[in-house]
Amino acid sequence: MLTAEENELLTRIGPGTPAGDLLRRYWQPICPIADITDEHPKKQIRLLGEDLVLFRDQKGQYGLVGEHCSHRGTSLYYGFVEEQGIRCPYHGWLYDANGGCVEQPFEPAQSLMKLTLRHPAYPVEALSGLLWTYMGPPDKQPLLPRWDVLAREDGQRFWEQRQLDCNWLQAEENTPDFVHTYYLHGHNMHVRGIPGGEYFYRPFIRYGFRLFDWGLLKFWTYGGKDPESGWGHPLIFPNMQRALERGIAHHWRVPVDDTHTRIFVCTFMPNRTGESEPQPEVPEVERFGSMRQPDGEYELTSFPSQDHMAWETEGPIFDRTNEHLGNSDLGIMMFRQLLKQQIEHLQAGGEPIGLVRDPKDNVIVDVICRERGLPADTSDVTWVNPEMVPA
């Protein structure tokens, strides 16, 4: 279990919090590019505990700025999108995409205030149908990673967006929780007579984890009629997951605030030829709201609904002072230790892991995940050999 102070450290993500400062060092997805159109050039965004407005000015440049005007606090969402930026609807102060105050109507011409005022603003880039932002110190800004699921063109790409009513860490800790798949997914599907969970409904022989450059890697050996040893499905630090789901899937667990999370899932389905295919400029994104039925209960007939039940019923922010971890929770303990170490490293002036800075490394960013056989040397893997294995 964690102490109350440790739980606060890892879960709180607002401005100025240690975990919030860490997450702000990485590019985060904002929303589908399709959300911004000529008819609707602006959108209210809540991200990492901040209220923001996303807009596209009349020159086609995207901006992400603090929602509340630096003059009197009125919402800029109700303002006017113009060639140079977004103008406040209250007194007409005009802000550009960089947070500069371009105009302050009714102020003296000799006033220097607009030259010194900096409104909160964050850079925005478009990639693979989504808009992304970096909310950390400008002088520490890394490159937006061109993950292979985003950059490859030899297949088709599918997007999903989901809403989660709980803290981001509850979703991210699910990634190194290897054994939950047996009951939450495999057994759940089995007792309901629904296909799709057979892969996970097998006895465990052993499973393990090791740290690597991007985060935490899983290793496993299944028993039963179809024994299998494999590795991959990494937790990509700090708030991502990589999996093989109908292809190659990448999940982003993006904190909206302390008690809400927005999940983006990109699934890339390679074709058999390896040839490039035309890619839509504005792809469709399938959107899911609550995973609850009208009566308030979770339907539990799909992996996402099963996951959401497990995460959301832990509470808005899970109180980890009341948990009782066992040996099977090794991956969770390793991830928490990594998260605490990276927070401390950042506070000491260091740079966290998993950032891309060299353009030569950013053509297609891949991580170890496609190989299914174990590597020759697994001496650095910490293994768990469960004493009780479900039949």
Buried (B, 14 or more C-beta within 10 A) or exposed (E): EBEEEBBBBBBBBEEEBBBBBBBBBBBBBBBBBBBBEEEEBBBEBBBBBBBBBBBBBEEEBBBBBBBBBBBEEBBBBEBEBBEBBBBBBBBBBBBBBBBBBBBBEEBEEEEEEBEEBEBBBBBBBBBBBBBBBBBBEEEEBBBBBBBBBBBBBBBBBBBBBBBBBBBBBBBBBBBBBBBBBBBBBBBBBBEEEEEEBEEBBBBBBBBBBBBBEBBBBBBBBBBBEEEBBBBBBBBBBBBBBBBBEEBBBBBBBBBBBBBBBBBBBBBBBBEEEEEEEEBEEEBEBEEBEBBBEEEEEBEBEBBBBBBBBBBBEBEEBBEBEEEEEEEBBBBBEBBBEBBBEBBEBBEEEEEBBBBBEEEEEBEBBBBBBEEEEBEEEEEEBEBBEBEEBBE
